[in-house]
Amino acid sequence: MPVITLPDGSQKHFDEAVSVAQVAAAIGPGLAKAALAGKVDGVLVDTSAMIDHDANLSIVTDRDPDALEIIRHSTSHLMANAVQELFPDAQVTIGPVIDDGFYYDFAYKRPFSTDDLAAIEKRMAEIAAKDLPVHRRVMPRDAAVEHFKAIGEHYKAEIIASIPSNEPISLYGQGDWEDLCRGPHVPSTGKLKAFKLMKVAGAYWRGDSRNEMLQRIYGTAWANDKQLKEYLTRLEEAEKRDHRKIGRELDLFHLQEEAPGAVFWHPKGWALFQQLIAYMRERQNAVGYQEVNTPEIMDRELWVKSGHMETFGENMFMTQTPDERVFAIKPMNCPGHIQVFKQGLRSYRELPLRLAEFGKVHRYEPSGALHGLMRVRAFTQDDAHVFCTPDQLTSEAVKITELILSIYRDFGFDDVRIKFSDRPAKRVGSDDVWNQAEHALREAAAAAGIETTLNPGEGAFYGPKLEFVLRDAIGRDWQCGTLQVDFNLPVRLGATYVGEDNQKHVPVMLHRAIFGSLERFIGILLEHHAGKLPIWLAPVQVVVMGITNAQDEYCLLVAENLRNQGLRVETDLRYEKVGFKIREHTIKRVPFLLVAGDREVEAHTLAVRTRGGKDLGSLELKELSALLCDEVASRGRLVLEDRVSQRRSA
């Protein structure tokens, strides 16, 4: 007689084992119709799953956070079903859920075309409209291998053969079609109403370039048509905001095959890069950080001692000298900062010691993972490490958190989510040390008054971390900053200080990055602002132009005056119509365009236009210069066009 406890604390009593669907029906017909799955004692299950014991149950509907993964997993099977109905010779391999969608890899004699995708999507809709019940069955491992071999699914048989022999194999399907899957799935195909196939690409079997090339079809699925439409709109907007496209339009940077995953910065892009460094340097200096610089190449043995070689070695670049000494190009800055800390005898009176570096690091990323500035092999971190006593840990972590959130606000990111990432499977240090570190970081987060969500198993190999996730203007999330508590590396690399008791102690090490990667942060900024960077960040802040060449001398004097005020200014003295020049610089997202004709030259004024197309009228050069400098100094908090309007109203 199972007793089922519902999320609101109420209970349902049953005389015998009961399915999730039956419990939903006992609550009400509306819930029974809406049920997609169940969560029994925290575990997701099908609505057909039987409960024969006292349990906590929540019914999953399309409003639940868990619903999308179930919908997408079920839709990937719907797609595979449609593919094999249309192309019976196609073999299915794997079909996982990914961010915002799913994919399935198929072995087929030719590449799928865009016309094929349209036909597959149409057949998916037809199967969904039939509202076929989704069924599940379990087979012994060896029997499942033979089953898939018998129907010509050799890839699937190979996958199943790699599963331990004592593990039962579950198959899910609808109608006569089925495939290997752990589940859970929606109860019937009629629950799948909002989906779209996005693209097709090549993919190697098991991700190994030595294996056969497969066809990977990507799709997306949502709870309803409204969510699907919103997602597709976001994609359209994201395409317009693609930082690679903006980078070309603004002449900021380029990438090329001779240096995969490394950036060629152009003058304007490098100006933006240096502006970020100058900003961060100012903020760090104000709160007691000291800047250092450490070598990019260090002996392999240092990385063995730190644990990087064991846990991160596959992502590191190595080089060997003629005398056969092996060096590693640094993937992180922390071991180098410990070497700085270890120079001389440190006292507790020097702590906390805050060391910061704009350190160039290199990490191997597979070629297929590289993506503009967002995923590179060579990048610069705004890295810092705070060496402190255990008693100072909480207060230092609070200061770091406050600094991180304040800096993000300056860049227009007010929506920041924070994840707590605990110990990964691949790590150094004992469980006792990890317990201590995780407890300390939780206490620090509580002291800072921040809410976190758990990101299990995603900590660094040396310690747990807080991950700061920025939500951009079109609703995408970007993980940027981190704060990590480390009791391991200082021990492994022999960092000590002399305490009040005149004994040697090991410092706690706080790892901290805010931009994370400057390259990636610039990519995020470009997409968040659609290239319309705030004036204090814009590579070119002002362009001065004349209506005819008669104003050239005046334009050059204005530009010189503004440059002397610290502004980044260009002149456009081409023999072109002024409307043409305005349009061109508007496309390049220059914040302010200053136009001079004979009248402006005579009155020592300038006609001011914004990149948004607003005409602010004419302003005297002295007044305009002051307004522009205030706008830059305030980091965009003073909006020049509003101030001009207010002055005129007054």
Steps between C-alpha positions, in 0.01 A plus 500: 500500500726782379455846648588770247608837642450792263705825487244693706527240780164335429485122471323246282444143622474210258412134556762370256790606282405803296642674193597867485222550246243347739609730781464799266150381403408462867595864555299627204433450127680822407822384664465154346480658154794734565732241658823443307693303763538461874769557758500219757722573800692744283545262203337574164284213369241433228133551579464122453752431780347299787536606864466215751633673812449819699651780294518872433363584156477810287325493164707659223303718256625732228531776761768314698875563457550128427246497218717636220763228528231231483330670205828537313609144566164372377516728195842364407339154487214643297756632251685167481168323443418738213845461345476123494150507355621725218846346462476133609873440435604765754646366825456687827790554739468750788248777564566713811337814633717813471450866592172618345445180305633161393678318222514149357785344303409278205703274274368547148639457149483872418480834681152621593389813313286794613213346300549180702473700824170650387366152417620359834338784694172447313506126581575580866185714512299215347624248759436748782144560373428125530552534878667159515559365851870491591594152626797370695644152534807355669733235355819328620812662356601209275146452370487869412827472308362213295171682446666806348740290292201311360333820381823636347573760771870421541595833659232456764616143563854629553378757752304239694790253495709760688249507788573264795338159443305507827330829414146470357433688177189713458346568160251777428282534195169589344305278261741252337809716552731487803850587611734463793436761770508546879195728493277636629284603206166671453200262516403547133617671183208743520684682780764613248359808331770765465817397320718594206799343327783750482792365299701197393875452548761230481617318813744214549378180663589521870664838431812335354628634167630151417142371492222533245333833435136511611217748434403707804157665492444776755155599622330702767183426698295702747192461714282709268503702179543828684827383658619364164424830327679696773804274464512538122472878542792488745701306245429760232606774739810302602599466134477877459713541813763239409826643633693366200279699263521811719877453530530517121269800472688693770843375381588363846667163442529195279592131530678283246601137453872563556423569868185300588334627816718813523393856427656759267399829664466804273568853636138569596454160660825536691385841625189331642715221649729754669201697626379189685843450653523865606156481659576178688840629609335811646237298687753248634752761612225678693437193717856395568609269220862500386566419136759238405610321185612138483664290225288339230724193481608304808655160563264206476597387852336807655170397338547143625540630856195726469281216370427669168685236302290221648162672481540748214797370300300405193407868457857632531752585228850356550836582348837329525840672480806357317633374835174303537362709785118511483313824557128576516334814368292614794125431489448684830681765704464357850830303527690808386336716767593247767864531388475878553347446844782261597778753437626602843355426841134599520339619823135492602529881515527506116172314457272522321739529205308569177690427178350575159617431146376550147648164412514348153409130520465220245264203514441238236144503372388262223479675162126440480444680831672825397255788453615855434599674823271278706714184484870548431830330578700810593341758728569754773355458847441775754627256757558571868588296806449605858721333760340530843461338839201275570353778717517745208340266246136604544561875498725474194245289314228756580720783366571305182130428446407865548775607258387251235134609513595869498717455191229313313259787567748742339479293181122488495446157655250527784359148475768272648439145623749321721565126500675301771722235338613224734768231472557338159579132451850587378665697781792529740481503880322294763127501565565666837672791326217526249241496778684789664527698175137449400380597849715814493370606158138445604557713810657772287205498257259528792701787650490679165121464497491328162276215391659211313379196309694175511709405198606149611845369416615812312756635745865549404725200564654682799192655661129593487392817325230757451417559134355838402260468205399813307168525320530713187260730316329215313477258793809285447716394794879535503719358775783748557638567847608243756600495866674186622612393846822297489661313789693269265741686269678697777576168673612327181730787401636578847354844573526602867495807724608559860204543732460687828627187675828520304414169331465435129146474364354434154293789362154463354502593131202669336501485120305781336420603143236756399515536122626143492647525152536851360448364150176326592377794708549731201296257290224503761507882520474534123196271488335642814523857365457395132830679434366829644749512783460771764710805414764425765572164333451588133825466301408821316295734715459794264536568127538860383403578139442801279230565247765608246878515496475864605453383860803262506724727705226560760425125521867423562517763778183359663638145484830611655314681779290195581799265487675726749203438730574125480227410249547250216427709190517454124447750221327430170620754244414298192344680206165326549149620577451550872193273500711216362763551770237513777345174381838326482606597852155419636543145363836492681312587824703813580318659798520866387539662159603867494427693181642838404378732225586862436250613764655272766853616414395863538321440832760254638229235541429151370180330391467185712337175388479170688543154349132450581414770246413781744594855400606685816544830322811717524718530809801714576823300494587577864157389624499193277848398612396522867183298439688226313769475768235479774324224305823299475597558864157392624524182290172571328300594810458856369317486168621790288190531284278516811719768654488708180120473496478599868721806448289618211179443696642704789 
